[in-house]
Amino acid sequence: MARNRVTQRQLAEHLKVTQGLIYQWLSGHRKVSAEKVLSVCEATDWQITPHELRPDIYPNQTDGIPIELSADFWDRRRAERRAAERRDGERRDHERRGPDSPVDHGPEDAA
């Protein structure tokens, strides 16, 4: 919930459920009900997808996402993947050079 800036309490109030139920969803003790999946996604501004909550009901990554948001979804996923690949590449380069070598942060280090 923190990544979406929605507290458990806020989500519970929005969905008209108890904060305890939200905790059970987050801890994996209970699945989000089929009736609440889209409401949870909407409350988090679609930062959490129906597929992430209930892949058994929404087997494809964009299932349940409003069509006008699906392009944004894929753009965001591509950006996240590129950032992760860049971090992994930098980590591998640093490991190859050894733990005592300085980290190269790009052209600005050359000055």
C-alpha positions as a Markdown table, in Angstrom:
| # | Residue | x | y | z |
|---|---|---|---|---|
| 1 | Met | 0.0 | 0.0 | 0.0 |
| 2 | Ala | 2.8 | 2.4 | 0.7 |
| 3 | Arg | 4.0 | 2.5 | -2.9 |
| 4 | Asn | 0.5 | 3.8 | -3.8 |
| 5 | Arg | 0.3 | 6.3 | -1.0 |
| 6 | Val | -3.0 | 4.8 | 0.1 |
| 7 | Thr | -3.1 | 3.7 | 3.8 |
| 8 | Gln | -4.9 | 0.6 | 4.9 |
| 9 | Arg | -7.4 | 2.8 | 6.7 |
| 10 | Gln | -8.1 | 4.9 | 3.7 |
| 11 | Leu | -8.6 | 1.9 | 1.5 |
| 12 | Ala | -10.9 | 0.2 | 4.1 |
| 13 | Glu | -13.0 | 3.4 | 4.3 |
| 14 | His | -13.2 | 3.7 | 0.5 |
| 15 | Leu | -14.3 | 0.0 | 0.1 |
| 16 | Lys | -16.5 | 0.0 | 3.2 |
| 17 | Val | -14.7 | -2.9 | 4.7 |
| 18 | Thr | -12.6 | -3.3 | 7.9 |
| 19 | Gln | -9.0 | -2.4 | 8.1 |
| 20 | Gly | -8.6 | -6.0 | 9.4 |
| 21 | Leu | -9.8 | -7.4 | 6.1 |
| 22 | Ile | -7.3 | -5.2 | 4.2 |
| 23 | Tyr | -4.5 | -6.6 | 6.4 |
| 24 | Gln | -5.7 | -10.1 | 5.7 |
| 25 | Trp | -5.5 | -9.3 | 1.9 |
| 26 | Leu | -2.0 | -7.9 | 2.3 |
| 27 | Ser | -0.7 | -10.7 | 4.4 |
| 28 | Gly | -2.1 | -13.3 | 2.1 |
| 29 | His | -4.5 | -14.8 | 4.6 |
| 30 | Arg | -7.4 | -14.0 | 2.4 |
| 31 | Lys | -7.8 | -13.3 | -1.3 |
| 32 | Val | -9.4 | -10.1 | -2.4 |
| 33 | Ser | -13.0 | -11.0 | -3.3 |
| 34 | Ala | -13.9 | -10.9 | -7.0 |
| 35 | Glu | -16.4 | -8.1 | -6.3 |
| 36 | Lys | -13.7 | -5.9 | -4.7 |
| 37 | Val | -10.8 | -6.4 | -7.1 |
| 38 | Leu | -11.6 | -3.5 | -9.5 |
| 39 | Ser | -12.5 | -1.2 | -6.6 |
| 40 | Val | -9.1 | -1.8 | -5.0 |
| 41 | Cys | -7.3 | -1.1 | -8.3 |
| 42 | Glu | -9.3 | 2.0 | -8.9 |
| 43 | Ala | -8.6 | 3.2 | -5.3 |
| 44 | Thr | -4.9 | 2.8 | -5.9 |
| 45 | Asp | -5.1 | 4.7 | -9.2 |
| 46 | Trp | -4.4 | 1.4 | -11.1 |
| 47 | Gln | -0.9 | 1.1 | -9.6 |
| 48 | Ile | -2.1 | -2.4 | -8.6 |
| 49 | Thr | -3.6 | -4.3 | -11.4 |
| 50 | Pro | -6.4 | -6.9 | -11.3 |
| 51 | His | -3.9 | -9.5 | -12.5 |
| 52 | Glu | -1.7 | -8.8 | -9.5 |
| 53 | Leu | -4.5 | -9.2 | -7.1 |
| 54 | Arg | -6.3 | -12.2 | -8.7 |
| 55 | Pro | -4.4 | -13.9 | -11.5 |
| 56 | Asp | -6.9 | -16.7 | -11.3 |
| 57 | Ile | -9.7 | -14.4 | -12.4 |
| 58 | Tyr | -7.6 | -12.0 | -14.5 |
| 59 | Pro | -4.9 | -14.2 | -16.2 |
| 60 | Asn | -3.6 | -11.6 | -18.6 |
| 61 | Gln | -1.6 | -8.6 | -17.3 |
| 62 | Thr | -4.1 | -6.0 | -18.8 |
| 63 | Asp | -7.3 | -7.9 | -18.0 |
| 64 | Gly | -9.7 | -5.6 | -16.1 |
| 65 | Ile | -7.7 | -2.4 | -16.8 |
| 66 | Pro | -9.8 | 0.3 | -18.5 |
| 67 | Ile | -8.8 | 0.5 | -22.2 |
| 68 | Glu | -7.9 | 4.2 | -21.9 |
| 69 | Leu | -5.3 | 3.2 | -19.3 |
| 70 | Ser | -3.8 | 0.1 | -20.9 |
| 71 | Ala | -1.3 | 2.1 | -23.1 |
| 72 | Asp | -0.1 | 3.9 | -19.9 |
| 73 | Phe | 0.2 | 0.5 | -18.2 |
| 74 | Trp | 2.5 | -0.8 | -20.9 |
| 75 | Asp | 4.6 | 2.4 | -21.0 |
| 76 | Arg | 5.0 | 2.2 | -17.2 |
| 77 | Arg | 6.0 | -1.5 | -17.4 |
| 78 | Arg | 8.6 | -0.9 | -20.1 |
| 79 | Ala | 10.1 | 2.0 | -18.1 |
| 80 | Glu | 10.3 | -0.2 | -15.0 |
| 81 | Arg | 11.9 | -3.0 | -17.0 |
| 82 | Arg | 14.5 | -0.6 | -18.6 |
| 83 | Ala | 15.4 | 0.8 | -15.2 |
| 84 | Ala | 15.8 | -2.6 | -13.7 |
| 85 | Glu | 18.0 | -3.8 | -16.6 |
| 86 | Arg | 20.1 | -0.6 | -16.2 |
| 87 | Arg | 20.6 | -1.3 | -12.5 |
| 88 | Asp | 21.4 | -4.9 | -13.1 |
| 89 | Gly | 24.0 | -4.0 | -15.8 |
| 90 | Glu | 25.6 | -1.4 | -13.5 |
| 91 | Arg | 25.7 | -4.0 | -10.7 |
| 92 | Arg | 27.3 | -6.6 | -12.9 |
| 93 | Asp | 29.9 | -4.1 | -14.2 |
| 94 | His | 30.8 | -3.1 | -10.7 |
| 95 | Glu | 31.1 | -6.8 | -9.6 |
| 96 | Arg | 33.4 | -7.5 | -12.6 |
| 97 | Arg | 35.7 | -4.5 | -11.7 |
| 98 | Gly | 35.9 | -5.6 | -8.1 |
| 99 | Pro | 34.5 | -4.2 | -4.8 |
| 100 | Asp | 37.2 | -1.6 | -4.4 |
| 101 | Ser | 36.8 | 0.0 | -7.8 |
| 102 | Pro | 35.0 | 3.3 | -8.1 |
| 103 | Val | 31.5 | 3.3 | -9.4 |
| 104 | Asp | 31.2 | 5.0 | -12.8 |
| 105 | His | 28.1 | 7.3 | -12.8 |
| 106 | Gly | 28.4 | 8.3 | -16.4 |
| 107 | Pro | 29.9 | 11.2 | -18.4 |
| 108 | Glu | 29.8 | 13.7 | -15.5 |
| 109 | Asp | 32.5 | 11.7 | -13.7 |
| 110 | Ala | 34.9 | 12.3 | -16.6 |
| 111 | Ala | 35.2 | 16.0 | -15.7 |
